[in-house]
Amino acid sequence: MLKCSTSLWSADLANLEAEIKRVEPFSEMFHIDVADGHYTPTLLFFPDLLKAARKHTKLPLEVHLMCTHPLNWIEPFVEAGADGFIIYPDSENDTREVINAIKSAGKFAGISLTLDQPLELLDPFWEDLSIICILGTRVGIKGAGMDPIVPEKIRAARKTIAERGLTAEVEADGGIRRHTVPLLHAAGADYIVPGSLMFGEDPATMRAWLASL
């Protein structure tokens, strides 16, 4: 069954504790989007807000660093309670250095690929990754439709993971809708990152629907 790394970007942030408690029973993990206004024009989440969320859940918190200098943010978010990080291979820091910092802190590492970034960018890093995050929309764009290339990209990632005998999981992020989720499931995604699909619906009903796929 598809697992949910629920995006707190779609929560009512003025009622964060209540929102977390409402969807926690139907989530395996929480997805924290961090944007610096440079890598993407959006501004999102910061360490103190993650620290506040950490008080209200024992689920893993994965921090999606949409930042030009992710290395600067590993330690602050670790101290705030992060369990893992997803980074981009074209940030202004060396990807290997960032992954080493994440793993040295005892956290899991993932890489996110934008729509135009090929899987080949992961070739130096496959063995280090717990999460392969496949973006379905442009970075930092909320509410957009999923690009049709995504299912095939997921299939290709699953094929590489199987061929290399790895344990990494594939996560689909962006454009998560009732009509796209079956496509992602069929392609072999392990996780989806639901936002409005979780917070805009009754989460129990939505999760029961997921189980029926």
C-alpha positions in Angstrom: 0.0 0.0 0.0 1.1 3.5 -0.7 2.6 5.3 2.3 2.0 9.0 3.1 4.7 11.5 3.9 2.1 14.2 4.6 3.1 17.8 3.6 2.6 20.3 6.4 2.7 23.0 3.7 -1.1 22.4 3.3 -1.9 22.5 7.0 -3.5 25.4 8.7 -0.3 26.7 10.3 -2.2 28.8 12.8 -3.5 25.5 14.2 -0.5 23.3 13.6 -0.9 21.1 16.7 -4.6 20.3 15.9 -3.7 19.7 12.2 -0.9 17.3 13.0 -3.1 15.3 15.4 -5.9 15.1 12.9 -3.8 13.5 10.1 -1.1 11.7 12.2 -3.0 8.4 12.4 -3.2 8.3 8.6 0.5 9.2 7.9 3.8 7.4 8.1 5.9 10.5 8.1 5.6 14.3 7.8 7.2 16.2 4.9 8.6 19.7 5.8 9.2 21.9 2.8 12.0 24.5 3.4 12.4 27.2 0.8 14.9 30.1 1.0 13.5 32.4 -1.7 16.5 31.7 -3.9 16.5 28.2 -5.1 12.7 28.7 -5.4 10.9 32.0 -5.0 8.8 30.6 -2.2 9.5 31.1 1.5 8.6 28.1 3.6 9.3 26.7 7.1 12.3 27.4 9.4 13.9 25.5 12.3 11.7 27.0 15.0 8.6 26.0 13.2 9.9 22.4 12.8 10.8 22.4 16.5 7.2 23.4 17.3 5.9 20.5 15.1 8.3 18.1 16.7 6.5 18.5 20.1 3.3 17.2 18.7 4.3 14.1 16.9 6.6 11.1 17.1 6.4 10.4 13.4 9.6 11.0 11.4 10.0 14.5 10.0 11.7 14.7 6.6 13.0 18.1 5.7 12.9 18.9 2.0 15.6 21.6 1.5 14.7 23.7 -1.5 17.7 25.9 -0.8 20.8 27.1 -2.6 23.1 26.3 0.5 21.6 23.2 2.1 24.7 22.5 4.1 24.0 25.6 6.2 20.7 24.2 7.3 21.6 20.6 8.3 22.7 21.4 11.8 19.9 23.9 12.7 17.2 21.4 11.5 18.9 18.5 13.2 18.8 20.4 16.5 15.1 21.2 15.8 14.3 17.5 15.5 14.6 16.5 11.9 14.9 12.8 11.1 16.1 13.1 7.5 16.8 15.5 4.6 16.0 15.6 0.9 18.3 17.8 -1.1 18.8 18.8 -4.8 21.8 17.8 -6.8 22.2 21.3 -8.3 22.4 23.3 -5.1 25.4 25.5 -4.6 27.0 23.1 -2.1 28.8 19.9 -3.1 26.2 17.1 -3.0 28.6 14.6 -1.5 29.6 17.0 1.2 25.9 17.6 2.1 25.1 13.9 2.1 28.1 13.2 4.4 26.9 15.9 6.8 23.4 14.4 6.9 24.7 10.9 7.5 27.3 12.0 10.1 24.4 13.5 12.0 22.7 10.1 12.0 19.9 11.1 9.7 18.6 9.6 6.5 19.4 11.2 3.2 17.4 11.6 0.0 17.7 13.5 -3.3 14.9 15.2 -5.1 14.9 15.5 -8.9 13.1 18.3 -10.7 11.1 17.7 -13.8 14.1 18.3 -16.1 16.7 16.5 -14.0 17.5 12.9 -15.2 18.0 9.9 -12.9 21.6 9.7 -14.1 22.4 12.6 -11.7 22.0 10.0 -8.9 24.7 7.7 -10.2 27.3 8.7 -7.7 24.9 8.6 -4.8 22.4 5.6 -5.1 24.0 3.6 -2.3 23.8 6.6 0.1 20.1 7.3 -0.3 17.0 6.3 1.6 14.6 8.4 -0.5 14.4 9.1 -4.2 12.0 12.0 -4.4 10.5 12.5 -7.9 8.9 16.0 -8.3 5.7 16.1 -10.3 5.6 19.9 -10.6 8.0 22.8 -10.8 9.9 23.4 -7.6 7.9 25.4 -5.0 4.7 25.5 -7.0 1.6 24.6 -5.0 -1.6 23.3 -6.5 -0.2 22.5 -10.0 -1.0 19.5 -12.0 1.4 16.5 -12.2 3.6 16.3 -15.3 2.9 13.2 -17.4 6.5 12.2 -17.4 6.5 11.3 -13.7 5.2 7.7 -13.7 7.9 6.6 -16.2 10.5 8.3 -14.1 9.3 6.4 -11.1 9.4 3.1 -13.0 13.0 3.8 -14.1 14.0 4.6 -10.5 12.4 1.4 -9.3 14.3 -0.6 -12.0 17.6 0.9 -10.9 16.9 0.2 -7.2 16.1 -3.4 -8.0 19.1 -3.9 -10.3 21.4 -2.6 -7.7 19.8 -4.5 -4.8 19.1 -1.3 -2.9 16.6 -0.5 -0.1 15.9 3.1 -1.2 12.2 4.1 -1.5 10.6 6.2 -4.2 8.6 9.2 -3.2 6.2 11.2 -5.5 5.9 14.9 -4.6 3.7 17.4 -6.4 0.4 17.1 -8.2 -0.9 14.4 -5.8 -4.6 14.2 -6.7 -7.3 11.5 -6.8 -6.7 11.0 -10.6 -2.9 10.9 -10.4 -2.4 8.7 -7.3 -3.4 5.4 -9.1 -0.8 6.2 -11.8 1.9 6.7 -9.2 0.8 3.5 -7.4 1.0 1.5 -10.7 4.4 3.0 -11.4 5.8 1.6 -8.1 5.9 4.7 -5.8 6.4 3.8 -2.2 5.4 7.2 -0.8 3.2 10.0 -1.9 3.4 13.5 -0.4 -0.3 14.4 0.0 -1.1 18.0 0.9 -4.6 19.1 0.1 -5.5 15.4 -0.6 -4.9 14.8 3.1 -5.9 18.1 4.7 -8.7 19.0 2.3 -10.5 15.7 2.7 -11.5 13.5 5.6 -8.1 11.8 6.2 -9.7 8.5 7.3 -11.8 8.3 4.1 -8.8 9.2 1.9 -6.6 6.6 3.6 -9.3 3.9 3.1 -9.4 4.9 -0.6 -5.6 4.5 -0.8 -5.8 1.0 0.7 -8.3 0.0 -2.0 -5.9 0.8 -4.9 
